[in-house]
Amino acid sequence: MIKLRSFLILLITFVSCTHNNDDNVYIPPAVESKEEILTSTKDQPTFINGEDPKPDNKIWEKVDLLSDEFEENTLDSNKWALLISSWAGRPPALFTEEAVTLSNGNLNVTNYLLNTSQVVNGNTYTHAGSLVRSIHNGSPGMYFECRMKANKTFMSSTFWLINDRNSNSGCDRRTTELDIQECVGEITTDATWAQKMNHGMNSNTHSRNTSCDETNIGSKGGEVETDENWKDYHIYAAWWKNETEILFFLDGKHQFTVNPIEKFNLPMSLRMVTETYDWNPEPTDGGMTGNWEDRTTKYDWVRTWQLAEIIE
């Protein structure tokens, strides 16, 4: 993929959201004015004109250690790591390093069937996905965005943040999770609530694994419908404005704001994961009959920003 060509395609085709009053489906309209054009550069966050939430007296500065254009042939080990010792993956999909490649300006995570089933920590695995995590943490005030094209399988495509519970003490020994985007390519469940999971931006905030009775437990999120996530790239983003307010953006346009059930004031690292879910079981054919393209989640880039004072 040639980045300049991708930028021109973005500039022409990705425009402000409009919502059908009947089904609330995201439909990119034809460009009608300059204000509707989505601009995407490496030097500023991606917003439709008029959607940038920064205060007038601030500018966005890139957080380089949490940003990557994935233009090299190998993953930058100063920014990213594969897998995690405390989580091998939710059965039946095992996290593997072999699932991760870089090519054509993308970080690719390709799902596949294992040659033979594997037993890890008493769990049997038949499929493979992977987990890519940032080495460094994000914090309140930062804006996180990625340009991602989802895979077409029953497994997930995700972009999210989570803290390290064991690094904290007292009442801060708890888990906070910020899901910017979580979707699947194929829906195998009949559950009504899950029918949106392959054609929309599905975001959530979670508070769990608490140590103190006074710490609230629960989830709050939002969603907006699109076409099928695997059809094209979308830009999924969230501004972790402060410990009580998170703004979510799709293709440069603000979609909804979430006030988490508990304070989000703990440092969290980024995650790019493909996995299986209990609620979306493996189809009878194994779910991996598609080609490499169908089975691959592609991340064109990840960019993180923080506000800074304007220096005159």
Order of alpha helices (4+ residues) and beta strands (2+ residues): alpha-beta-beta-beta-beta-beta-beta-beta-beta-beta-beta-beta-beta-beta-beta-beta-beta-beta-beta-beta
